[in-house]
């Protein structure tokens, strides 16, 4: 009796995996196409001068950043009152990276499906996802401000970024968010009120992630995590011949990543690379060196992240595309 029901489910699973694979292949094709705007000979020449230890060092820095963000994630799950086994929680967190190339990383919200068997409601997991995204933005703004301050002509931008970050923190005030939620409930029609209730629950869990103690710890972790990737970009750029300071390297990486996010292009593909290459070139790096540094840095961050995510998503495919996963360690 179960066979007829399982066949359509299996077909749907194959279609979803095929769609996921095609989206990633398309992203890779776009990425490789963007990489060819500079002389391939110049890029090959720059890459040939990369020391053998550089790539493992970059991957280690990226892995450190991913680990720190997982620590932030696990801390938030505990804050919301859930105890997901660390090993399983790590696989679930990494599985979200398979969809990092979606616009605004929205696909990472698929972790909600994996968390459901552990009693984590959708409003809780979506609230956690939104909190992580906003923390990443604030951390990037702070890193941009740090790097921009080293340029006298960019100090006005630095003050603007700092004020914007402060405004975001003020807007996260729990009382203010509760008032906004109450206004939505009061002014909504009966039909909208049911949807507004779910949104309100998400907002409530979101604001719990920004309690003063939890927020300060999570923000520190976020800044350290993204700094690891920024330092990796600075390291490879200098090894290839670009002469920039570490603060400037972190600024370029953070600013380019934000530019990619604002573009809302999947994974920031094209936009992030263009800004990285442009800023490195403005800093005096040859175009071939700038493109090579950007390609290597993005491979060691974005594509390394996607590869880890695909591996973890395959291990969790039952929860996403088939029967619910068992909440086992």
N, C-alpha and C positions, 0 to 999 in steps of 0.2 A: 504493500500500500504506500510505502514511503518513497518508492522509486520514482513515480511520476512527479512528486513534489520536489525531489532532489534534483532532477534533471534541469528544470527551468532555473533553479537556484544556482546550479553549477554554471549554466550558460550565462546568467547575469554576472557571476563572479568573474568568468573569463572576459566578458565585455568590459567590466570595470578595470580589470588589470590591463587589458589592451589599451583602453583609453588613457590610463595613467602612463603606460610605457610610451604611447605615442606623444603625449604632452611633453614628456621629458626629452624624447628624441628631437622633437621640434625645438625645444629650448636649446639643446646642444647644437643643433644645426644653425640656429640664429646666432648663438654664441661664437661658433667657429667662423661664421660669415663676418661678424663684426671684427674678429681678430685679424682679418686679412687686409685691413685698410692701410697698414704700414708695410714696408718692404719685408717680405718673408725672409730674405737673406739677412737683413739687419736683426730681425728677431732671433733667427737661428744662431747668429754670431753672439748675441747677448746671452742666450741660453747656454751656449757651449762653455761659457766662462763661469757657470754656476758650480760652486764646490759640491762634492758628493754628499756632504752632510747637511746641506741647506734644506733639501726637501723633507728629510725626516724631522729636522728642527721645526719647519713650518707646520707639518702635520701634528707634531707634539704640542705646539702652541695652540693650534686649533682645537685639538682634543682637550687641552686644559680648559679652554673657553667653554666647550660643550659641557664638560664635567661640572664647571662652576654653575652654569645655567641649570643643569639637572639638580644640583644641590638647592638652588633657589626654588625650583619646581617641587621638590620633595618637601621642603620647608613649608610651602604654601598648602600642600595636601594635608600636612599635619595641622596647620593652622585651621583648616576647614573641618578638622575632626576625622580625617580618614587615614588609615594605616595600610597603604598598599605595599606589599613585599618589595624591598629595594630592587632585587633583580628584575622582577616583572615590571616595576615602575620605570626602571631604566629602559627596558625594551619599548614600553609604551611611549616614553618621552622621545626616544630616538626615532620611533616609527613616524612621528609627526614630521620629521625632517624630510621624509620622502616627498612631501608636498610643499616644501619650502619654495619651489619655483612658481607657486600660485601667486596671483596679485596680492600684495600686502601680507604674504605668508598665511592667508586666510585658511588654506588647506590644512595647516597644522592643528586647526580646531577638531580634526578627525580624531584626535586623542580622546575626545569626549566619548566616542563609541567604545574605545578600549577600556575606559574607566567605568562605564556603566555597570558591568558585572560586579564591581567592587562597592557598589552603593553610592557612587558619586553622581549626583543629579546633573542634568544638562545645564541648569542655571549656575551651579557651582563650577563646573569645568569650563564653561564659556566665560564666566567671570574671571577665573584664573587665567585663561588664555588672553583676555583683554588686558588684564593687569600686567602680564609678562610683556605684551606688545608695547604698552605705554612706558613701562620701565626701560625697555630697550631704547625707545625714543629719547627719554630723558637722559639716559646714560650717553647716548650718541651726542646729544646736544652739549652735555658737559665736556665730552672729549673734544668736540669741535671748538668749544670756548677755550679749552686749555691750549690747543694748537694755534688758534687764531690770535691769542694774546701775544705770541712771540713776534707778530707782525704789527708794527705801530699803525699801519694803514687799515688794519682789520680789527682794531680794538673796539670800534663802534659796533661792529658785528658781534664781537665777543659779549659786550654788554647786552645787546639785544637777545642773544641766545640765553644768557643767564637770566634775564628778566622773563623770557618766555618759559624757561624751566620753572622759575618761581611761580609763575601764573598757573602752570599745570598742577603744581603741588597744592596751591590754594584751592583750585577747582576740585581737588580730591578730598576736600574737607567733608567728613561724613555728614555733618549737620546740613550743609548745603545740598549734598546729593539726596538726602532724605526729603528735604523740602521740594526739590525738583521732582522726585518720584511722587510725592503727595499731590503736587500740582497736576501731573499727568493723570493720576487716578481721578482727581476731582473734575477735570475738564474733559475727560474722555467720554465717548458714548458707550453704551452697554456693549456693543459689538467690539469696540476697540479695547474696552477695559480688560477683557479676558487676555488679550495679547499683552496689554500693558502690565498685567500681573506677572507674567513670565519675565518680561523685561525688568520689572522692579526687583524681582528675586535675583536676577543676574546682577543688577546694580548693587544690591545689598551684599552679595558675596564678593563682588569686585571691590567695594569699599573696605571690606574686612582685610583685604590684602594690603591696604594702605594705612593700617593702624600705625602710629608713630614708630614703635619698635620694629615691627615687621618691615615697614617701608624702608627704614634706614639700613637694615641688614640687606634687604633685597637690592637696594640701589647700589650699595657698596659691591655686592657680588656682580651686579650687572656691569658696573664700570670696569671691574677687574677682568671680567670675561671678555668684553669687547676690546679691552686694552691688549689682551693676548693676541687677538687677530690683527690689531693695528700695529703692534710691535713686529709681528711676522711680516707684514707688508713693508714696514720700514727696513727690516733686515734684508729681505730679498732685493729691494730697490737699491740699497747701498752695495750689496754684493755684486750687482750687475753694473754698478758705476754711477748711479745717481747719488749725488752728495747732498743729502738732506739730514736734518736733525731728527731725533726720535719723536719730538713733539710735533714737528711738521708732518712726519710720516703718519702718525696716529690721526692728525687732523685730516689729512687727505683721505685716509681710509674711512673715517667716520663720516666726513662730509659726502663722499661719493656714495656710501651706503645709504645715507639719508636721501640723497638725490634719487637713487634707484627706487627707494620706497615711495617717495612722493610721486614719481612717474607712474606708479601703479602698474608697471610692466612686470609680468611674471619673473620673479627673482631679480628684478631690477636689471635684466639682461639688456645690454647695450648702453643704457643710461649710466649705470654704475661704472662700467668700463670706460666710457667716453670721458666721464669726469675724472677718473683716476689718471688716465693718460694725459688729459689736458692739464691737470694740476702738476703732474710730474714734469711735463714739458715746460710749463711756466717756471718751474723751479730750476730749469737748466739741464734736465736730462735729455739725451738724444731720443728721438721718436722711437727707434727700435728698442732702446733700453726701457722706455716707458711702457711700450706695449708688452714686452716680454715680462716685466715685473708684474704688470696687471694680470696677464694670463696665468702666471704661476701662482700669484696670490689668490686669485679667484678659484683656481683649481684646488688649492690647498684649504679653502674655506667653503665656498658654496658647493662645489662638486664633491668634495670629500664628505660634506654634510649630507648631501643627497644620497651618496653611495651607502653611508652608514644607515640612513633612514630607510632605504629600500630593503636592506638586509633585515632590519628590525621589523619593517612592515610585513615582510614575507612570513616571519615567525608569528605575527599576530593576525594573519590574513583571515583566520576563522571568525574573529570578532567583527572584522570590517566587511567581509564579503560572504560569510557563510554562517555556520552555527555559532552561537555565543561562546567566547573563550571561557574556560574554567578559571575562576579566581584562585589560581594556585601560584606558588612562588616559582 
